[in-house]
Amino acid sequence: MSTVLGIALPPQWSATRLKHVTAALNRGSAPNYADAGPVRAVSQASNQPGGINWERTRFHDFHGIPSTLKGHLHPDDLLINSTGTGTLGRVGYFTGSPDGLPCMADSHVTLARTRREQLNPRYAYYWLTSKPFQEYVYSALVVGATNQIELNRDRLADAPVPLPQLSEQLRIAEFLDIETAKIDHYVSLYTKLQCKLREKHQSITESLLLHGNETESVPPSSGGASFPSSFHIGRLKHAATRIDVGIAEAATHAYATTGSPLIRSMNIRPNRLELDDLLYIEPWFAERNKSKYVRAGDILTVRTGNAGISAVVPQKMDRSQTFTQLITTPKEGFSAEYFCQFLNSRVGREYFKLVSWGSAQPNISVPLLANTPVPIPQVHIQEAIASRINQNQATFDDLDTKISTACELAAERRQTLITAAVTGQFDVSAASGRNVTEGVSA
């Protein structure tokens, strides 16, 4: 009985090395990129599990016979990303170009062309995408360190391949094509539902902020946003006693393992603080900057990068410090959550997008934040709107989590199904309509 990567294969199956069942196994060519050209170059970014993303391919300026190019692609070639953490090992399948142009793999992509009389290319594709093979890629086929890793061609050539009869390979490939398409369709529907729910939540939130209720339609552009006559329209500074910037001097010399928390932009998320990766500074340094203390109920706003993203400071972060972020202290009795939710709304984001400056990263300043136009309803209305938005947020978060979990479970089942099929853990000819992954390992 043969085994592959510690998995026992059916008695009638054999195993071989990839080099024995491929007619080509090599990297592509380094392209000479051009705005237009006679050959399309497929890069790692364009090589995706769901197929080649043609919008991310570029043209190769080439004068000659395309078939002579190293990495020239034929239909049913396999494409394996071969450099860089996160993308290395990703496998794609080439069926042809959308415009009939010849294509080539670039120098960061390995082309594998099977000997069709021995190895069905679709079966090979599923084997290379299976969990045991993907784990094997990182444990045995990679050379280099950190982000400079790459796929070693000779090690890849010696990689094991389970080899049932060619007719069985075809049955497995056809079975997986059908079953994975069903799962992918299921995931696609749930992903679309998730997007619709997020859009609905945004619409309801904005309707509450702009109109004080959940039923008014919100225009697609915030440029002409209107407010109820009972809402006073002012500037954020009219609702605040302080709008300032946090510590704006070098602080690395005062870093400590414990002490006063230092909130950075990476800790600020829409309407919440992410506190898993806090830095701390020495208490003497925090006290030297006591005018910059952040108090519970303040609003922190990102100044550079995700400019405008805001969160309310919880009680447990009272008397923290922040590094160059913007601090808003609402007037007594005013709802910090209400104004924070407005800053994070589409209207707020549109404003910051319009007024920010900087080519590499958008920036905003204290004056820009202070002059942000905001609706200022009566305090009890602020509190009622903020409370309703929080209730809705909890409901939508729960639905969002359930959908994400369903998609994750579908992806796990897809991977388990592939692994079980390509290693012969069940008979695909009798598997249709049954829970074929029950009792098998991934």
N, C-alpha and C positions, 0 to 999 in steps of 0.2 A: 504493500500500500504506500503510495506517494504522499508526501506532506509538503506544504508550501507555507513558509513563515509560521511554522508551528501548527498549521491547520491540516487535519487529516482529510485527504481527498477520497472520493469514491474509488473502489477497487479498479474500475475500468478506466479511470483517468490516469494520465501521466503528468509529468512536469518537465519544463525545459528552461533554458535561459533566453532572455529577450533577444540576444544577438543571434540566436539560432532560428528565430522566426520573424526577423525583420530584414527587409531588403535595403533599408536606409535607416540610419540612426545617427544624426549629427546636428550640430547647431546650424542656424541660418547665417546669412551674410549681414555685415554692417551696412545699412542703407546710406545712400547719398540723398537726403531728403529734399524734396522739391514741392512747390505748390501744386504742380500737376506733373504727371509722368506716366509711362507706359506699364508700370508694375506697382502693385500695392504691397506694402510691407506690413506684416502682421507682428505687432509688438506684444509684450507681456500684458500691457494695459488693455489691449484690444482682445486678447485671448481670454475669454470668459467661459465658465462652466456651461452656461446656457447657450453658448454659441459665440461666434466672433462678433464683436461690436464694431461694425464697419465705420461708424462715425469716428472711431478712435484710431483707425488705420491711417497711414500716410503714404505718400507716393515716393517711389524710388526712381531717381533720374538715371536711367539705364539705356544704353545704346547697344543692342546686340540681340542674341536669341535668348528669350527668357528661360527656356528649358535648360540652359547651360548654367544658370545661377545656382550657387550653393544655397540650398534651402528652398528651391522652387517647389511649390506645393501642388500635389495631385489630390483629386477628390478622395476622401476617406483617410487622408493623412491625420495622424495624431500630433497635437502640439502640446509640448510640456514646458511650462515656464521654468527657467533654469537659473535665475539669480535673485537674491534678495529675500529677506525674511518676510513672511506674510503672503508672498505671491509664488515663491518657489514651489514646484510640485503641482501647481494648478494645471489641469488637463483640459484641452479643448479638442474639437473635432471639426475638421475642414471639409465642407461639402462643395465649395465653389464660391466664386465672387459674385456679388449682386449685379455687376455691370459687365461681366465677361472678361475683365482684365486679368492677366496672369498675376499670381500672388507668390510671395516668398516669406519665409520666416526670417525675423531679424536675428542678430547674433546673440540675443538673450533667450531665444526660444529654441528648444530641441525638437526636431522633426523625427517622428517615428512612422515608418511605412511598413506595414506588415506583409509577409508572404502569404497571400490570400489562400493559397492551397494548404497552408498549415494553420494560420491564425486569422480568424474573422476580425476585421478592424473594429466593429462595434463591441464585440466581446472583449477585445483588448482594451478598448476605451473604458469599459466598465471595470475591468480588473485594475487598471491604473488609477481609477478614481475611488476604489474601495478603501475602506478604513485601514485594513492591515497593510496595504501597499503604501498608502499615504504616510502611515506611521513609520514604515520601513524607509521611505525616502529620507526622512529627517534623522533617523537613527543610524543609517548605513551608507547612504548615497551622497551625502552632502560633505563638502570640504570648505574650509575657511572658518571665520569667526564673526560673531555678532551680525551686523547687517551686510557683511562682505561675503556671505556664503554663496556657493554656487553648486549646481548639480554636476557631479563627476560623470563624464560620458562613459568611461570604462566600467565604473561600478554599475551604472545604469544598464549597460550591455549585459552584465552578469546577473542582473536581477531575475528572480524566479517568476515563471508564468505557469499557472495551472493549465493543463491542456487536455480537455475532453475531445471526443471525436468532433470533426468539423460540423457535422449535422447538429450535434448537441450545442456547440458554440452558437450556431445560428438560432436555435430555439431559445437559448438563454438570452441572446441579444434582443430578439423580437419580443420576448416576454418582458424584459426590462424596459424596452422602449415604450411599451404600452403602459406598464404599471407606473413607471416614473413620470410619464406624461400625466397620468391621473393625479398623482400626488402634486406635481408642479402646478396643475390647474387648480387644485384645491388650495394650495398655498397662495396662488395668484389672486383667487377670489377673496381669501381672508385678508391679504395685503391691501386690496382695493377697499374692502370694508373698513379696515383700520384707517386708511387715508380719509375716507368719507366721514368716519366718526371724529377724527381730528379736525377736519374742516368744519363739521357741525359744532363741535365744542368751541372752536375759535369764533364762529358766527354768533353763537349764543352769548359768549363772553363779551364780544364787542357790542352786541345789541344792548346788553345790560349796562355797559360802560357809557355808551353813546346815547341811549334812549331810556334807560332805567327799567327796561322790561326785556323779555326773552323773545318777543314775537315780531318786533320791527325788523324789516329786512335791512341788511348792512350792505352798502354799495361796495363793489369790488375794489374801488380806489378810495383811499381815505381823504383825498384832496378836498372833497366837498362835504365832509362829515358835518351833520347838523345835530344840535342838542335840544333837549326839551327847554322850554322857556323858564322852567323852575331851576335849571342848572346855571349857575354863574360861571362864565368862561373867563378864566384868568391864566396866570402863569404859575408854574410850580413854586416859584419863590413866594407867591401870595399865600401858599398853603404851608409854608415852612418857616422855622425860626433859624435854621442853619442849612446852607448848602456849601460844602467845602470839599477839599481834596485831602486824602489821607497823607501819611508820611511820604515825603517826596525827596528824602535824602538817602544816601547809601546806608543800608541797614545790615549788610552781611557781617560786619564786625560784631553785631549784637545778637546774632542768631544763637539760640540755646535749645537744649533738648526739652526743657520745660520753661514756663514763664508766661508771658502775655501772648495770647494767640495773635498771629498776623494773617489776616484774610487777604488773599490774592485774587486776581481775576479768575483763575482756574477754579476757585471755590464758589464763584457766583454763577448760579443757574437761574433760569426764569422762575421767579417766585419762591426760590429756596436756596439755602446754602449747602454745598457739599463739603462736609467737614472731615472726610477721611484722610486728607492729605494736607493738614495744616502745618504751617511753620510757627515757630515760637521765637520771641525776642526777650532779651534780658529785661526784668522789671524796671531797672534804672533808666533804660533807654525809652521804654514805654512811658514812664513818668516824665521824662524830659520832653516828651511830645504829648503831654496830657491834654492839650487843646484839641488833639486829633482823636481822642478816645471815641470809639464807636459804642453807642449805648443801645440797649434792647429797644426795639421799636423804630430804630433808624432804618433808612433805606440805603443800601449800597448799590452803586451803579458802576458797571464796567466802563472805564475811560478809553481803553485802547484795545483794538481787536474786535471783540463782540460788543462794540460800543452801544450802550443803552440798556443792555441786559441788567435786570435789577432783582434784588431779593431783600426781604425784611429780616433784620437781625433778631434772632430768638433770644429769650431771656438768658439761656446758658452761655451766650456769647457777649453778655454785657461787659463793658470795659475792655473790649478787644481793640486791636489796632488794625489798620488796613494800609497796604502799600500802594500808593498813588491812585486808589479808586476814589470815586466820588461819594460823598456822604450827604444825605438829606435827613434832617430832623423835622418831622411834621409838627405843626402847631398842636398844642395841647387839645386833646379831644378828637383831632382829625384821625382818620383811619389810614395808617401806613399801608395796610394791605390793599386798600382801594387804589391809592396812587401808584403803588408798585405794580398792580395788575394793569393799570392804564399804561405805564411806561413799557411793559412787556407786550402790550396788545399790538395788533397790526398798525394801528394809527401811530402809536409811539415809535415803532420800528421804522415806519415810513419817515417820520420826522427826523429821527437820528440819521437815517440814510441820506436825507436831503442836506442836513447842516454839518455833518461830519467832514473832516478833511484828512488828507494823507493818501498817498497812492498805494503803498504797501499794505498798511492797516488803517482802517478808519479810526479817527480820534474825535473825542468830544471834550469840552472844557466845562468849568463851573458856570460861566455865563450862559453857555448853550443849554446846559441842563436847567439852570434857573429860569430861563425864558421859554421852556417847553410849554406850549399851550395845553391846558388841562381843563376839563369840566370840574367845577367845584360845587357839587350839590350840598344840601344841608347835611350835617354830621350823621343824623340818623339814617339818611338815605345812603351815604357812603358806607356805613356799617352794614346795612341791609344788602346792598349790591355785593360787597366783598364777601359776606356770608353766603349769599346764593352762588357766587362764582366758586367758592371753596367746596360747596356741596356738589355742584356739577363736576368740579375737577375730580373729586373722589370717585364719583360714578364713572366718569370717562376713564380714569386711571385703572379702575377695576376691569372695565371692558377691554382696555388696551392690553393689560397684562394677560388676560385670558386669551386674547387673539394671538399675542406673541408666544404664549405657551403652546397653543395649538400648532402654530407654525414650526416651533422648535421640535415638537413631538413628531410632526410630519417629516421634518428633515432627518430626524433620528431613524424613523421607520424606513425612509428612502435609503439611507446608508446601510441599515441592517439588511434590507431586501437585496441590495446590490451585492453585499459581501456574501450573504447566504447563497445567492444564485451562482456567482462566479466561482464558488468553492464547492459546489455540489451538495449543499446541505439539505436540499429538497429537490424533487423532480418537477421542473417547471411545466412539463407537459400535463401534469395533473393538478397544478397549483392555482389555476384561475379561479377567482371568487372566494378563495379561502384565506385565512390568516396565516400565510406561509411563513411569517417570521416568528411565530410563537414557538418558543423552545429552542431557537437557534441563537448563536452568539454573534455579535458584531465584530 
